């Protein structure tokens, strides 16, 4: 589903290169974990996949279902089924969560040539998905992420993912700021989306998230490159011994 070939990317304003020849493949149905020390390029990779402004690809390619996405706008990537859950979800004052969700869903449906959801169908769908994540109806009336706790923000992100049903889900340190109860709720929401036609990339520092979202593959990112890949046991190895030995061996 996703193939990254010799990707080089930098911060557009400063010219600082963050991704330096990254190669990665993620198959449909696969849950791939991306781990690595601070500054290794994990979040930058997620931003480049989503097409976030401020980052420039200077070499290489990103193929999604065999098609290069480098020239696509973020909205076009989203319409094709690429979803990014942020480490720090943005607050949007004045826009109710329910209103945001309705616009997001119907814009994607329009982009795909589908009819917009009628209001009763939309409300019923949101209430069903919200209940699965233990999101109170009152929260959906509040401005998006404004005054939300860390756990509420992450649950709102997973709710968006459940409603939009993307094919490629990229979770950028979704466990950041979560207590154990919120972590389990979020992980359950992600696990419910595992499917043969959907790939999930989980970016994280810690193995604790991967105890709840068990990956098929684990990739270690360092200085903008994948320096080691393995199965789920690699995450346990990193938790026990850290990155030093792997970085030294790669060097």
Long-range contacts (C-beta under 8 A, 24 or more apart in sequence): 1-26, 1-27, 1-28, 1-30, 1-64, 1-65, 1-167, 1-168, 1-199, 2-26, 2-49, 2-62, 2-63, 2-64, 2-168, 2-199, 2-201, 3-62, 3-63, 4-60, 4-61, 4-62, 4-63, 5-60, 5-61, 5-62, 5-63, 6-59, 6-60, 6-61, 7-48, 7-57, 7-59, 7-60, 7-61, 7-62, 8-57, 8-58, 8-59, 8-60, 8-224, 9-44, 9-48, 9-55, 9-56, 9-57, 9-58, 9-224, 10-55, 10-56, 10-58, 11-54, 11-55, 11-56, 12-54, 12-55, 12-56, 13-54, 17-58, 17-224, 18-44, 18-55, 18-224, 19-44, 19-45, 19-48, 19-224, 20-223, 20-224, 20-225, 21-59, 21-60, 21-224, 21-225, 22-60, 22-221, 22-224, 22-225, 22-226, 23-225, 23-226, 24-219, 24-226, 26-168, 26-199, 26-201, 26-217, 27-199, 28-167, 28-196, 28-197, 28-198, 28-199, 29-194, 29-195, 29-196, 29-197, 29-198, 29-199, 30-199, 30-200, 30-216, 30-217, 31-194, 31-199, 31-200, 31-202, 31-213, 31-214, 31-215, 31-216, 31-217, 32-199, 32-200, 32-201, 32-202, 32-215, 32-216, 32-217, 32-218, 32-219, 33-201, 33-202, 33-203, 33-204, 33-210, 33-215, 33-217, 33-218, 33-219, 33-232, 33-235, 34-201, 34-202, 34-203, 34-204, 34-219, 34-221, 35-203, 35-204, 35-205, 35-218, 35-219, 35-220, 35-221, 35-235, 35-238, 36-220, 36-221, 36-222, 36-243, 37-222, 37-243, 38-205, 40-221, 40-222, 40-223, 40-224, 41-221, 41-223, 41-224, 42-172, 42-173, 42-203, 42-221, 43-87, 43-172, 43-173, 43-203, 44-224, 45-203, 45-221, 46-84, 46-170, 46-172, 46-201, 46-203, 47-84, 49-77, 49-82, 49-84, 49-168, 49-170, 49-201, 50-74, 50-77, 50-78, 50-82, 50-84, 50-170, 51-77, 64-168, 65-167, 75-107, 75-111, 76-111, 78-108, 78-164, 78-166, 79-107, 79-108, 79-111, 79-112, 80-167, 81-166, 81-167, 81-168, 82-166, 82-167, 82-168, 82-170, 83-160, 83-161, 83-164, 83-166, 83-168, 83-169, 83-170, 84-170, 84-172, 85-154, 85-157, 85-158, 85-160, 85-161, 85-169, 85-170, 85-171, 85-172, 85-174, 86-157, 86-172, 87-172, 87-173, 87-174, 87-176, 88-176, 89-145, 89-148, 89-153, 89-154, 89-156, 89-157, 90-145, 91-143, 91-144, 91-145, 91-146, 91-148, 92-143, 92-144, 92-145, 92-146, 93-143, 93-146, 94-143, 95-143, 95-144, 96-140, 96-141, 96-142, 96-143, 96-144, 97-139, 97-140, 97-141, 97-142, 97-143, 97-144, 97-145, 97-156, 98-126, 98-140, 98-141, 100-144, 101-126, 101-140, 101-159, 101-160, 101-163, 104-160, 104-163, 104-164, 105-163, 105-164, 108-164, 125-163, 126-159, 126-163, 129-159, 129-162, 129-163, 130-159, 132-162, 132-189, 132-192, 133-158, 133-159, 133-162, 133-185, 133-186, 133-189, 134-185, 135-159, 150-176, 150-177, 150-178, 150-182, 151-177, 151-178, 151-179, 151-181, 151-182, 151-185, 151-186, 154-178, 154-182, 154-186, 155-182, 155-185, 155-186, 155-189, 158-186, 158-189, 158-190, 159-189, 161-189, 161-190, 161-193, 162-189, 162-192, 162-193, 165-193, 166-198, 167-197, 167-198, 167-199, 168-198, 168-199, 168-200, 168-201, 169-193, 169-198, 169-199, 169-200, 169-201, 170-201, 170-203, 171-200, 171-201, 171-202, 171-203, 171-204, 172-203, 173-203, 173-204, 173-205, 174-202, 174-204, 174-209, 175-204, 175-206, 175-208, 175-209, 183-208, 183-209, 183-212, 184-212, 187-212, 187-213, 188-212, 206-239, 207-235, 207-236, 207-238, 207-239, 210-235, 220-246, 222-246, 222-247, 222-250
